[in-house]
């Protein structure tokens, strides 16, 4: 998916991005897709991978798209010490659409099926996304 359509809902931790950027260069590939809401482009999992892509000038990133609000297999929890009492899927979407990002490690998305392992070369991700 092209970077410009992705919408974060959480802030990031800079030193985690630094570490992930080094690993990404070492592998010369993305080895895990981002998880996105199909309707809004909200990033559900992969905020740090998104920031790495911005830093290193990628045009697109590998993504798994889901119907977030309707898919009951996607469970949403709060991380411990998130500072919140509750969270809903609509809260996540609203944060992304408003640009008022939640603190890092607020939402935790659990999938009944794990994201597939991948190996998409950085050289491919420096090219524009194409429709499948």
C-alpha positions in Angstrom: 0.0 0.0 0.0 1.3 3.5 -0.7 2.5 5.3 2.4 0.3 8.4 1.8 -2.9 6.5 2.5 -1.8 5.0 5.9 -3.1 6.7 9.0 -1.4 6.1 12.4 -3.5 6.1 15.6 -0.6 5.9 18.1 2.6 7.8 18.7 5.9 5.9 18.3 9.0 5.4 20.5 12.0 6.9 18.7 14.7 4.5 20.0 12.5 1.5 18.9 12.4 3.0 15.4 16.2 3.4 15.4 16.6 -0.3 16.3 14.0 -1.5 13.7 15.6 0.6 11.0 19.0 -1.1 11.6 17.4 -4.5 11.4 15.5 -3.6 8.3 18.7 -2.5 6.6 20.4 -5.7 7.7 17.6 -7.9 6.3 17.3 -5.5 3.3 13.6 -6.4 3.4 10.3 -6.1 5.3 9.7 -9.4 7.1 6.3 -8.6 8.6 3.3 -6.8 7.0 1.5 -3.9 8.6 -2.1 -4.5 9.7 -4.5 -1.9 8.3 -8.2 -1.2 8.4 -9.6 -1.6 4.9 -12.0 1.3 5.1 -9.8 4.0 6.6 -6.2 3.0 6.2 -5.8 3.1 10.0 -2.6 1.3 11.0 -3.6 -1.3 13.6 -0.2 -2.9 13.9 3.1 -1.6 12.5 3.5 2.0 13.5 7.2 1.7 13.9 7.6 -0.1 10.6 5.6 2.7 9.0 8.0 5.3 10.5 11.0 3.3 9.3 9.5 3.4 5.8 9.2 7.1 6.0 12.7 7.6 7.2 14.3 5.5 4.5 12.2 6.8 1.7 10.0 3.9 0.8 7.0 4.5 -1.4 4.9 1.6 -0.2 4.8 -1.1 2.5 3.4 -4.6 2.6 0.0 -4.7 4.4 -2.7 -7.1 5.4 -6.1 -5.4 5.1 -9.0 -6.2 7.4 -12.6 -5.0 8.0 -11.6 -3.8 11.4 -15.0 -2.7 12.8 -16.8 -5.8 11.5 -14.2 -8.5 12.0 -14.9 -10.1 15.4 -11.7 -12.2 15.2 -9.7 -9.0 15.8 -9.5 -8.6 19.6 -8.6 -5.2 21.1 -7.0 -4.8 24.5 -5.1 -2.1 26.4 -1.4 -2.6 27.1 -0.6 -2.5 30.8 0.2 1.1 32.1 -1.5 2.6 29.0 -3.1 5.3 31.2 -6.6 4.4 29.9 -9.4 2.5 31.5 -11.1 1.4 28.3 -10.7 1.4 24.5 -12.9 0.6 21.6 -12.3 -0.1 17.9 -14.1 3.2 17.2 -11.7 5.0 19.5 -8.8 3.7 17.4 -10.4 4.8 14.1 -11.3 8.2 15.6 -7.7 8.8 16.7 -6.4 8.0 13.3 -8.9 10.1 11.4 -8.5 13.1 13.8 -4.7 13.0 14.0 -5.0 13.1 17.8 -2.7 10.1 18.3 -2.8 7.9 21.4 0.3 7.4 23.5 2.7 4.6 22.4 1.7 1.1 23.3 -2.0 2.0 24.1 -3.8 -0.5 21.9 -3.0 -4.1 21.6 -4.5 -6.0 18.7 -4.8 -9.8 18.9 -5.5 -11.8 15.8 -6.9 -15.3 15.7 -4.6 -15.9 12.7 -1.1 -14.6 12.9 0.3 -12.3 10.2 2.2 -14.2 7.5 6.0 -14.1 7.4 7.2 -12.3 4.3 10.4 -11.1 2.7 9.6 -8.1 0.5 12.9 -6.5 -0.7 13.5 -2.8 0.0 14.2 -2.3 -3.7 10.6 -3.3 -4.4 9.2 -1.0 -1.7 11.1 2.0 -3.2 8.9 1.6 -6.2 5.2 2.7 -6.4 2.5 0.4 -5.1 0.6 -1.4 -7.8 -3.0 -2.7 -7.8 -3.4 -6.4 -7.5 
